[in-house]
Amino acid sequence: MLAAILRVTRTVVAMGLPILISYLTGSPDVRWAGLAPIIMGIAKYLRDTYGWNWLPV
């Protein structure tokens, strides 16, 4: 159950970052949402390579 909660939390954070960037820049461009898979992929690489399990993304 904890693994599922962590996965949902990481997804919410990864999806929230582009939305936050879009909001802060005042640009409601939907292309910002394309950053979410990239953020999730980079975070997965860092967790697997360096063992950074504390990374919230």
C-alpha positions in Angstrom: 0.0 0.0 0.0 2.8 2.4 0.8 4.4 1.9 -2.6 1.1 2.8 -4.3 0.8 6.0 -2.1 4.4 7.0 -3.0 3.7 6.4 -6.7 0.6 8.6 -6.6 2.4 11.3 -4.6 5.3 11.3 -7.1 2.9 11.6 -10.0 1.0 14.4 -8.4 4.2 16.3 -7.7 5.5 15.7 -11.3 2.2 16.9 -12.7 2.0 19.8 -10.3 5.4 21.3 -11.2 4.5 22.2 -14.8 1.2 23.5 -13.7 2.9 25.7 -11.1 5.4 27.0 -13.7 2.5 27.8 -16.1 0.7 29.6 -13.3 3.7 31.6 -12.2 4.7 32.7 -15.7 1.1 33.6 -16.5 1.2 31.4 -19.6 -1.7 29.0 -19.8 0.1 27.0 -22.5 -0.8 23.3 -22.3 2.6 22.3 -23.6 4.0 22.8 -20.1 2.2 19.5 -19.2 4.7 17.7 -21.5 7.3 18.3 -18.9 5.7 15.8 -16.5 6.9 12.6 -18.1 10.4 14.1 -18.5 10.5 15.1 -14.8 9.3 11.6 -13.8 11.9 10.0 -16.1 14.8 12.0 -14.7 13.6 11.4 -11.1 13.4 7.7 -11.8 16.9 7.7 -13.2 18.2 9.5 -10.1 16.4 7.1 -7.7 17.7 4.0 -9.5 21.2 5.2 -10.1 22.0 7.0 -6.8 19.4 5.5 -4.5 17.7 8.8 -3.7 14.5 7.3 -2.3 13.7 10.5 -0.5 13.1 12.3 -3.9 9.4 13.3 -3.9 9.1 13.2 -7.7 
